[in-house]
Amino acid sequence: MNKLNQTEVQQKFTEIKGWKLDGNAIKKEWQFTNFDEAMDFINKVADLARQQDHHPELFNVYNKVSLRFSTHDAGGLTNCDFKMAVAVDKIGG
């Protein structure tokens, strides 16, 4: 998997909403009504990650969830990271 250059990364940002550049990764945060809703979302993300074999850094505190994607093998962002961001956005949150 090839690391995207800065121009390609900026172009990919047109495909996603609410995600931010965080060093060599993309990151987004969600706030849910309660812990159960947050865990339901996390479980859906886990299913996607297993299907795509691309796993996020995931942080949870009660009703707040933060996801961060980067392709560590490539040393930065790849198409896989943006593909996962689009898929996560489709499951809601």
Steps between C-alpha positions, in 0.01 A plus 500: 500500500645833392509801728302794362678829436369827645302590187334158493415527871336839450301362207382205711369740765229601252354149542464514879335739746600580853836324483816693583863452420683386814871467426532211256140386563137604467283532809136551587310516828141414585284560805204273566209518743640226723756222535281239331469708182875560498569128536253413224690737269836354608379147426388605151841660441668180621301296246606736220862487612499120495337493155751748355796373706576862588474592865468843663645641814184514707436693821185491711399685814138434598300655213794639300681314224806607304637316197834552335613336176851476357676228303798426721664271242503789249606760756195720450168530324389271219178441309409238763472766769260711298302194392451412866399858586229489232378159624491617863302808404243277327430306820415823675583645827 
